[in-house]
Amino acid sequence: VREAAARATCTNNLKQIGIAAHAYNSALEYFPPNQRQVAAGGIRIRWATCLLPYIEQDNLYKAYNQSVNWSDSTNVTNVTSKFVKTYQCPSTPNASRLDRAPD
């Protein structure tokens, strides 16, 4: 029963991400970027950050400093260390894991 509920939550989260991506596309006429710079230390712009205002996380989006990498101490403290429920599957074995190696 728990796993069925987790699957339903995952499905709903994916649906919300899809709706957010299309809302972003409607507003800006392109889908959110997913850029990873080749050079070490390059600024990464991820689709998940761009979609924050469209999944009712506008406060996180406004706090995010896009002129520095996500791993910058300001972004980690204010945004990237925060849990966004929509981006996390409830069946994930290690829900607290974070990407700690941007370069």
C-alpha distances in whole Angstrom, upper triangle without the diagonal:
4,5,5,6,9,10,11,12,14,15,17,18,20,21,23,24,26,27,29,30,32,33,35,36,37,39,41,41,39,36,35,37,36,39,39,43,44,47,45,45,44,42,39,38,34,32,30,33,34,31,30,32,30,27,28,30,33,34,33,35,38,38,38,41,41,45,43,41,37,38,41,40,41,38,36,36,36,33,32,31,28,25,24,20,21,22,19,16,13,12,16,17,20,20,23,25,28,31,34,36,38,41
4,5,5,6,9,10,10,12,14,15,16,18,20,21,22,24,26,27,29,30,31,33,35,36,37,39,39,37,34,33,35,33,36,36,40,42,44,42,41,41,39,36,35,31,30,27,30,31,28,28,30,28,25,26,27,30,31,30,32,35,35,34,38,38,41,40,37,34,34,37,37,37,34,32,33,32,30,28,27,25,21,21,17,18,19,16,13,10,9,13,14,17,16,20,22,25,27,30,33,34,37
4,5,5,6,9,10,10,12,14,15,16,18,20,21,22,24,25,27,29,30,31,33,34,36,37,37,35,32,31,32,31,34,34,38,39,41,40,40,39,37,34,33,29,28,25,28,30,27,27,29,27,24,26,27,30,31,30,31,35,34,34,37,37,40,39,36,32,33,36,36,37,33,31,33,32,29,28,26,25,21,20,17,17,18,15,11,9,7,11,12,16,15,19,21,23,26,29,31,32,35
4,5,5,6,9,10,11,12,14,15,17,18,20,21,23,24,26,27,29,30,32,33,35,36,36,35,31,31,32,31,34,35,39,40,43,42,41,41,39,35,34,30,28,26,29,30,27,27,29,27,23,25,27,30,32,30,32,35,35,35,38,38,41,40,37,34,35,38,38,38,35,33,34,34,31,29,28,26,22,21,18,17,18,16,12,11,10,14,16,19,18,22,23,26,28,31,33,34,37
4,5,5,6,9,10,11,12,14,15,16,18,20,21,22,24,26,27,28,30,31,33,34,35,33,30,29,31,30,33,34,38,40,42,41,40,39,37,34,32,29,27,24,27,28,25,24,26,24,21,22,24,27,28,27,29,32,32,32,36,36,39,38,35,32,33,36,36,36,33,31,32,31,28,27,26,24,20,18,15,15,16,14,11,9,10,13,16,18,17,20,22,24,27,30,33,33,37
4,5,5,6,9,10,10,12,14,15,16,18,20,21,22,24,25,27,29,30,31,33,33,31,28,27,28,27,30,31,34,36,38,37,37,36,34,30,29,25,24,21,24,26,23,22,24,23,19,21,22,25,27,25,27,30,30,29,33,33,36,35,32,29,30,33,33,33,30,28,29,28,25,24,23,21,17,16,12,12,13,11,7,5,6,10,12,14,13,17,18,21,23,26,29,30,33
4,5,5,6,9,10,11,12,14,15,16,18,20,21,23,24,26,27,29,30,31,32,30,26,26,27,26,29,30,34,36,38,37,37,36,34,30,29,25,23,21,24,25,22,22,25,22,19,22,23,26,28,26,27,31,31,30,34,33,37,35,33,29,31,34,34,34,31,29,31,30,27,25,25,23,19,17,14,13,14,12,8,8,8,11,14,16,15,19,20,22,24,27,29,30,33
4,5,5,6,9,10,11,12,14,15,16,18,20,21,22,24,26,27,28,30,30,29,26,25,27,27,30,31,35,37,40,39,38,37,35,31,29,26,23,21,24,25,21,21,23,21,18,20,21,25,27,26,27,30,31,30,33,33,37,36,33,30,32,35,35,35,31,30,31,30,27,26,25,23,19,17,14,12,14,13,10,10,11,14,17,19,17,21,22,24,26,29,31,32,35
4,5,5,6,9,10,10,12,14,15,16,18,20,21,22,24,25,27,28,29,27,24,23,25,25,28,29,33,35,37,36,35,34,32,28,27,23,21,18,21,22,19,18,20,18,15,17,18,22,23,22,23,27,27,27,30,30,34,33,30,27,28,31,31,31,28,26,28,26,23,22,22,19,16,13,10,9,11,10,7,7,9,12,15,17,14,18,19,21,23,26,29,29,32
4,5,5,6,9,10,11,12,14,15,16,18,20,21,23,24,26,27,27,25,22,21,23,22,25,26,30,32,34,33,33,32,29,26,24,20,18,16,19,20,17,17,20,18,15,17,18,22,23,22,22,26,26,26,29,28,32,31,28,25,26,29,30,30,26,25,27,26,22,21,21,19,15,13,10,8,9,8,5,7,8,10,14,15,13,17,17,19,21,24,26,26,29
4,5,5,6,9,10,11,12,14,15,17,18,20,21,23,24,26,26,24,21,21,23,22,26,27,31,33,36,35,35,33,31,27,25,21,19,17,20,21,17,18,20,17,15,18,19,22,25,23,24,27,28,27,30,30,33,32,30,27,29,32,33,32,29,28,30,28,25,23,24,22,18,16,13,10,11,11,9,11,12,14,17,19,17,20,21,22,23,27,29,28,31
4,5,5,6,9,10,10,12,14,15,16,18,20,21,22,24,24,23,20,20,22,22,26,28,31,34,36,36,35,33,31,27,25,21,18,16,19,19,16,16,18,15,12,15,17,20,22,21,22,25,26,25,29,28,32,32,29,26,29,31,32,31,27,27,28,26,23,22,23,20,17,14,11,9,11,11,10,11,13,15,19,20,18,20,22,22,24,27,29,29,32
4,5,5,6,9,10,10,12,14,15,16,18,20,21,22,23,21,18,17,20,19,23,24,28,30,33,32,31,30,27,23,21,18,15,13,15,16,13,13,15,13,10,13,14,17,19,18,18,22,23,22,25,25,28,28,26,23,25,27,28,27,24,23,25,23,20,19,19,17,14,11,8,5,7,8,8,10,12,13,17,18,15,17,18,19,20,24,26,25,28
4,5,5,6,9,10,10,12,14,15,16,18,20,21,21,19,16,15,18,17,21,23,26,29,31,31,30,29,26,22,20,16,14,12,15,16,13,14,16,13,11,15,16,19,21,20,19,23,24,23,26,25,28,28,26,23,25,28,29,28,25,24,26,25,21,20,21,19,16,13,11,8,8,10,9,12,14,14,18,19,17,19,19,19,20,24,25,25,28
4,5,5,6,9,10,11,12,14,15,16,18,20,20,19,16,16,19,19,23,25,29,31,34,34,33,31,28,25,22,18,15,14,17,16,13,14,16,12,11,14,16,19,21,21,20,24,25,24,27,26,30,30,28,25,28,30,32,30,27,27,28,26,23,22,24,21,19,15,13,10,11,13,12,15,17,18,21,22,20,22,23,23,24,27,29,28,31
4,5,5,6,9,10,10,12,14,15,16,18,19,18,15,15,18,18,22,24,28,30,33,33,31,29,26,23,20,17,14,12,14,14,10,11,12,9,7,10,12,15,18,17,17,20,22,21,24,23,27,27,26,23,26,28,29,28,24,24,26,23,20,20,21,19,16,12,11,7,10,12,13,15,17,18,22,22,19,21,22,22,23,26,28,26,30
4,5,5,6,9,10,10,12,14,15,16,17,15,12,11,14,14,18,20,24,27,29,29,28,26,23,20,17,13,10,9,12,11,8,10,11,8,7,11,12,14,17,16,15,19,20,19,22,21,24,24,23,20,23,25,27,25,22,22,24,22,18,18,19,17,15,12,11,8,8,11,12,15,17,17,21,21,18,20,20,19,20,23,25,23,26
4,5,5,6,9,10,11,12,14,15,15,14,11,11,14,15,19,21,25,27,30,31,30,27,25,21,18,15,11,11,14,13,10,12,13,10,10,14,15,17,20,19,18,21,23,22,24,23,26,27,25,23,26,28,30,29,25,25,27,25,22,21,23,21,19,16,15,11,12,14,15,18,20,20,24,24,21,23,23,22,23,26,27,25,28
4,5,5,6,9,10,10,12,14,14,14,11,12,16,17,21,24,27,30,32,33,32,29,26,23,20,17,13,13,15,13,10,12,12,8,9,12,14,16,19,19,17,20,23,22,25,23,27,28,26,24,27,29,31,29,26,26,28,25,22,22,24,22,20,16,16,12,13,16,17,20,22,22,26,26,23,25,26,25,25,28,30,28,31
4,5,5,6,9,10,10,12,13,12,10,10,13,15,18,21,24,28,30,30,29,26,23,20,17,14,10,10,11,10,6,8,8,5,6,10,11,12,16,15,14,17,19,18,21,20,23,24,23,21,24,26,27,26,22,23,25,22,19,19,21,19,18,14,14,11,12,15,17,20,22,22,26,25,22,24,24,22,23,26,27,25,28
4,5,5,6,9,10,10,11,9,6,7,10,12,16,19,22,25,27,28,27,24,21,18,15,12,8,9,11,9,7,10,11,8,10,13,14,15,18,17,15,18,20,19,21,19,22,23,22,20,24,26,27,26,22,24,26,23,20,19,22,21,19,16,17,13,13,17,18,21,23,23,26,26,23,25,24,22,22,25,26,24,26
4,5,5,6,9,10,9,9,7,9,13,15,19,22,25,28,30,31,30,27,24,21,18,16,12,13,15,12,10,13,13,9,12,15,16,17,20,20,18,20,23,22,24,22,25,26,25,24,27,29,31,29,26,27,29,26,23,23,26,24,23,19,19,16,16,20,21,24,26,26,29,29,27,28,28,26,26,29,30,27,30
4,5,5,6,9,9,10,9,10,14,17,20,23,26,29,31,32,31,28,25,22,18,16,13,13,14,11,9,11,10,7,10,12,14,14,18,18,16,18,21,20,22,21,24,26,25,23,27,28,30,28,25,26,28,25,22,22,25,23,22,19,19,16,17,20,22,25,27,27,31,30,27,28,28,27,27,30,30,28,31
4,5,5,6,8,7,6,7,11,14,16,20,22,26,28,29,27,24,21,19,15,13,10,11,12,8,7,10,9,7,10,13,14,13,17,16,13,16,19,17,19,17,20,22,22,20,24,25,27,25,22,24,26,23,20,20,23,22,21,18,19,16,16,20,22,25,27,27,30,30,27,27,27,25,25,27,28,25,28
4,5,5,5,5,5,7,11,14,17,20,23,26,28,30,28,25,22,20,16,15,12,14,14,11,10,14,13,11,14,16,17,17,20,20,17,19,22,20,22,19,22,24,24,23,26,28,30,28,25,27,29,26,23,23,26,25,25,21,22,19,19,23,24,27,29,29,32,32,29,30,29,27,27,29,29,27,29
4,6,5,8,9,11,14,18,20,24,26,29,32,33,32,28,25,23,19,18,15,17,17,13,12,15,14,11,15,17,18,17,21,21,18,20,23,22,24,22,25,27,27,26,29,30,33,30,27,29,31,28,25,26,29,27,27,23,24,21,21,25,26,29,31,31,35,34,32,33,32,30,30,33,33,30,32
4,6,8,10,11,14,17,20,23,25,29,31,32,30,27,24,22,18,17,15,16,16,12,12,14,12,10,14,15,17,15,19,19,16,17,21,20,21,19,22,24,25,24,28,28,30,28,25,28,29,26,23,24,27,26,26,22,24,21,21,25,27,30,32,32,35,35,32,32,32,30,29,32,32,29,31
4,6,8,9,12,15,17,21,23,26,28,29,28,24,21,19,16,16,13,16,15,11,12,14,13,12,16,18,18,16,20,20,16,17,21,19,20,17,20,22,23,22,26,27,29,27,24,27,29,26,23,24,27,26,26,23,25,22,22,26,28,31,33,32,36,35,32,32,32,29,28,30,30,27,29
4,7,10,12,16,18,21,23,26,28,30,29,26,23,21,17,17,15,17,17,13,14,17,16,15,18,20,21,20,23,23,19,21,24,22,23,20,23,25,25,25,28,29,32,30,27,29,31,29,26,26,30,29,28,25,27,23,23,27,29,32,34,33,36,36,33,34,33,31,30,32,32,28,30
4,7,9,12,14,18,20,23,25,27,26,23,20,18,15,14,12,15,15,12,12,16,16,14,17,20,20,19,23,22,18,20,23,21,21,18,21,23,22,22,26,27,30,28,25,27,30,27,24,24,27,27,27,23,25,22,21,25,26,30,31,30,34,33,31,31,30,28,26,29,28,25,27
4,6,9,12,16,18,21,24,25,24,21,19,16,13,11,8,11,12,9,10,13,14,12,15,18,18,18,21,20,17,19,22,19,20,17,20,22,21,20,23,25,28,26,23,25,27,25,22,21,25,24,23,20,22,18,17,21,23,26,28,27,30,29,27,28,27,24,23,26,26,23,25
4,7,10,13,16,19,21,22,21,18,15,13,9,8,5,8,9,6,7,11,12,11,13,16,16,15,18,17,14,16,18,16,17,14,17,18,17,16,20,21,24,23,19,21,24,22,18,18,21,21,20,18,19,17,15,19,21,25,26,25,28,27,25,25,24,21,20,22,22,19,21
4,6,10,12,15,18,19,18,15,12,10,7,6,5,9,9,8,10,13,15,15,16,19,18,18,20,18,15,17,19,16,16,13,15,16,15,15,18,20,23,22,18,20,23,22,18,17,21,21,21,19,21,19,17,20,22,26,27,25,28,27,25,25,23,20,18,21,20,17,18
4,7,10,13,15,16,16,13,11,8,6,4,5,8,9,9,11,14,16,16,17,20,19,19,21,18,16,19,19,16,16,13,15,15,13,13,16,18,21,21,18,19,22,21,18,16,19,20,20,18,20,18,15,18,20,24,25,23,25,24,22,22,20,17,15,18,17,14,15
4,6,9,12,13,13,10,8,6,5,6,8,11,11,12,14,16,19,19,20,23,21,21,23,20,17,20,20,16,16,13,14,14,12,12,15,17,20,20,17,19,22,21,19,17,20,21,22,20,23,21,18,21,23,27,28,25,27,25,24,24,21,18,15,17,15,12,13
4,6,9,10,10,8,7,5,7,8,11,13,13,14,17,19,21,22,23,25,23,23,24,21,19,21,21,17,16,14,14,13,10,11,13,15,19,20,17,18,21,21,19,16,19,21,22,21,24,22,19,21,24,27,27,25,26,24,23,23,20,17,13,15,12,9,9
4,5,7,8,5,6,6,9,11,14,16,16,17,20,21,24,25,26,28,25,25,26,23,21,23,22,18,17,14,14,12,10,13,14,15,19,20,18,19,23,23,21,18,21,24,25,24,27,26,23,25,27,30,31,28,29,27,26,25,22,19,16,16,13,10,9
4,6,9,7,10,10,13,14,17,19,19,20,23,25,27,28,29,31,29,29,30,26,24,26,26,22,20,18,17,16,13,16,16,18,21,23,21,22,25,26,24,21,24,26,27,27,30,29,25,27,29,32,32,29,30,28,28,27,24,21,17,17,14,11,9
4,6,6,9,11,14,16,19,21,21,22,25,26,29,30,31,33,30,30,30,27,25,26,25,22,20,17,16,14,12,15,15,16,20,21,20,21,24,25,24,21,24,27,28,28,31,30,27,29,31,34,34,31,32,30,29,28,25,21,18,17,14,11,8
4,6,9,10,14,16,20,21,20,22,25,26,28,30,30,32,29,29,29,25,24,26,24,21,19,17,15,13,11,13,13,14,17,19,18,18,22,23,22,19,21,24,26,27,30,29,26,27,30,33,33,29,30,27,27,25,22,19,15,14,11,8,5
4,6,9,12,15,19,19,18,20,23,23,26,28,28,30,26,26,26,23,21,23,21,17,15,14,12,9,8,11,10,10,14,16,15,15,19,20,19,17,19,22,24,25,28,28,25,26,29,32,32,29,30,27,26,24,21,18,15,13,10,8,6
4,6,10,13,16,18,16,17,21,21,24,26,26,28,25,25,25,22,20,21,20,16,14,12,10,9,7,10,11,12,15,16,15,16,20,20,19,17,20,22,24,24,27,27,24,26,29,32,32,29,30,28,27,25,22,19,16,15,12,9,8
4,7,10,13,15,13,14,17,18,20,22,23,24,21,21,21,18,16,17,16,13,11,8,7,6,5,8,9,10,14,14,12,14,17,17,16,14,17,19,21,21,25,24,21,23,27,29,31,28,29,27,25,23,21,17,15,14,13,9,10
4,6,10,11,10,12,15,16,18,20,20,22,19,19,20,17,15,17,16,12,11,9,10,8,6,7,9,11,15,15,12,14,17,17,14,13,16,18,19,19,22,21,18,20,23,26,27,24,26,24,22,21,19,15,13,13,12,8,10
4,7,9,7,8,11,13,15,16,17,19,17,16,18,15,12,15,15,11,11,8,10,10,8,8,12,13,16,16,13,15,18,17,14,13,16,17,18,17,20,19,16,19,22,25,27,24,26,24,22,22,20,16,14,15,15,11,13
4,5,6,7,9,11,14,14,15,17,15,15,17,14,12,15,15,12,13,10,13,13,10,9,12,15,17,17,13,15,18,17,13,12,15,16,16,14,17,15,13,16,18,22,23,21,23,22,20,19,17,14,13,15,15,12,14
4,5,5,6,9,12,11,12,15,14,14,16,14,12,15,16,13,15,12,16,16,14,12,16,18,20,19,16,17,20,18,15,13,17,16,16,14,16,13,11,15,17,21,22,20,23,22,20,20,19,16,15,18,18,15,18
4,5,5,7,10,10,10,12,11,12,14,11,10,14,14,12,14,13,16,16,14,11,14,17,19,18,14,15,17,15,12,11,13,13,12,10,12,10,8,12,14,18,20,18,21,19,17,17,16,14,13,16,17,15,18
4,5,5,9,10,10,12,10,10,12,9,7,10,11,8,11,9,13,13,12,9,13,14,16,15,11,13,15,13,9,9,12,12,13,11,14,12,11,14,17,20,22,21,23,21,18,18,17,15,14,16,17,15,18
4,6,7,8,10,12,10,10,12,10,8,11,12,10,12,10,14,15,14,12,16,17,19,18,14,16,18,16,13,13,16,15,16,13,16,14,13,16,19,22,25,23,26,24,22,22,21,18,18,20,20,18,20
4,6,5,7,9,8,9,12,11,8,12,14,12,15,14,17,18,17,15,18,20,21,20,16,18,19,17,13,14,17,15,15,11,13,11,11,14,17,20,22,21,25,23,20,21,21,18,19,21,22,20,23
4,5,5,7,5,6,8,7,6,9,11,10,13,13,17,17,16,14,17,18,19,17,14,15,17,14,11,11,14,12,12,9,11,10,10,14,17,19,22,21,24,22,19,19,19,17,18,20,22,20,23
4,6,5,5,4,8,8,6,9,11,11,14,14,18,19,19,17,20,21,22,19,16,18,19,15,13,15,17,15,15,12,14,12,13,17,20,22,25,24,27,26,22,23,23,21,22,24,25,23,26
4,6,7,7,11,11,10,12,15,15,18,17,21,22,21,19,22,24,25,22,19,21,22,19,16,17,19,17,16,13,14,11,13,16,18,21,24,23,27,26,22,23,24,22,23,25,27,25,28
4,6,8,11,11,10,13,15,15,19,18,22,23,22,19,22,23,24,22,19,20,20,18,15,15,17,14,13,9,10,8,10,13,15,17,20,20,24,23,19,20,21,20,21,24,26,24,28
4,6,8,9,10,12,14,15,18,19,22,23,22,20,22,23,24,21,18,19,20,16,14,16,17,14,13,10,11,10,12,15,18,19,22,22,25,24,21,21,23,21,23,25,27,26,29
4,5,6,7,9,10,11,15,16,19,20,19,16,19,20,20,17,15,16,16,13,10,12,14,11,11,8,10,10,11,14,17,19,22,21,24,23,19,19,20,19,20,22,24,23,26
4,5,5,6,9,10,13,14,18,19,19,16,19,20,20,17,15,16,16,13,11,14,16,13,14,12,14,13,15,18,21,23,26,25,28,26,22,22,23,21,22,24,26,24,27
4,5,5,6,9,12,14,17,18,18,16,18,18,18,15,13,14,14,10,9,12,14,11,13,12,15,15,16,18,22,23,27,25,28,26,22,21,22,20,22,23,25,23,27
4,5,5,6,10,12,15,15,15,12,15,15,15,12,10,11,11,7,6,9,11,9,10,10,13,13,14,16,20,21,24,23,25,23,19,18,19,17,18,19,21,20,23
4,5,5,9,9,13,14,14,12,15,15,16,13,10,13,13,10,8,10,13,12,13,12,15,14,14,17,21,23,26,24,27,25,21,20,21,18,19,20,21,19,22
4,6,8,10,13,14,15,13,16,16,16,13,11,14,14,10,9,12,15,14,16,15,18,18,18,21,24,26,29,28,30,28,24,23,24,21,21,22,24,21,24
4,6,9,12,12,13,12,14,13,12,9,8,10,10,6,7,10,12,11,14,14,18,18,18,20,24,26,29,27,29,26,23,21,22,19,19,20,22,19,22
4,6,9,9,10,8,11,10,11,8,6,9,10,7,6,8,11,11,14,14,18,18,17,19,23,25,28,25,28,25,22,20,20,17,17,17,18,16,19
4,6,6,8,8,11,9,10,8,6,10,11,9,9,11,14,15,17,17,21,21,20,22,26,28,31,28,30,27,25,23,22,19,18,18,18,16,18
4,5,7,8,11,10,13,11,9,12,14,12,11,12,15,16,19,18,22,21,20,22,26,29,31,28,30,28,25,24,22,19,18,18,18,15,16
4,7,9,12,10,13,11,10,14,16,14,14,14,18,19,22,22,25,25,23,26,29,32,34,31,33,30,28,26,25,21,19,19,18,15,16
4,7,8,6,10,9,8,11,13,13,13,12,15,17,20,20,24,24,22,24,28,30,32,29,30,27,26,23,22,18,16,15,15,12,13
4,5,6,9,10,8,10,13,13,12,10,13,16,18,19,22,22,19,21,25,27,29,26,27,24,22,20,18,15,13,12,11,8,10
4,6,8,9,6,7,10,10,8,7,10,12,14,15,18,19,16,18,21,24,25,22,24,21,19,17,15,12,10,10,11,8,11
4,6,8,6,6,9,11,10,8,9,13,15,16,20,21,18,19,22,25,26,23,23,20,19,16,14,11,9,7,8,7,10
4,5,5,6,9,10,10,9,11,14,17,19,22,23,21,22,26,28,29,26,27,23,22,19,17,14,13,11,12,10,12
4,6,5,6,8,10,10,10,13,16,18,22,23,21,22,26,27,29,26,27,23,21,18,17,14,14,12,13,13,15
4,6,5,6,8,9,10,12,16,18,21,23,21,22,26,28,30,27,28,25,22,20,19,16,16,15,16,15,17
4,5,5,5,6,8,10,13,14,18,19,17,19,23,25,27,24,25,22,20,17,17,13,13,13,14,13,16
4,6,6,5,5,8,11,13,17,19,17,18,21,23,25,22,23,19,17,14,14,11,11,10,13,12,15
4,6,7,6,8,12,14,18,20,18,19,23,24,26,23,24,21,18,15,16,13,15,14,16,16,19
4,7,7,7,11,13,16,18,17,19,22,23,26,24,25,22,19,17,17,15,16,16,18,17,20
4,6,5,9,10,13,15,14,15,19,21,23,21,23,20,17,15,15,12,14,14,17,15,19
4,5,8,9,13,14,12,13,17,19,21,18,20,17,14,12,12,9,10,11,13,12,16
4,7,9,12,15,13,13,17,18,20,17,18,15,12,10,10,8,10,10,14,14,18
4,6,10,12,11,12,15,16,19,17,18,15,12,10,12,10,13,14,17,17,21
4,6,9,8,8,12,12,15,13,15,13,9,8,10,10,13,15,18,18,22
4,6,6,7,10,12,15,14,16,15,11,11,13,12,14,17,20,19,23
4,5,5,8,9,12,12,15,14,10,12,13,14,17,19,22,22,26
4,6,8,10,13,13,16,16,12,14,15,15,17,20,23,22,26
4,7,10,12,11,14,13,10,12,12,12,14,17,19,19,22
4,6,9,7,11,10,7,10,10,11,14,17,19,20,23
4,5,6,9,10,8,11,12,14,16,19,22,22,26
4,6,8,10,8,11,13,15,18,21,24,25,28
4,6,9,8,12,13,16,18,22,24,25,28
4,6,6,9,10,12,15,18,20,22,25
4,6,9,9,13,15,18,20,22,25
4,6,6,10,12,15,17,19,22
4,6,9,12,14,17,19,22
4,7,10,12,15,17,21
4,7,9,12,14,17
4,6,9,11,14
4,6,7,10
4,6,9
4,6
4
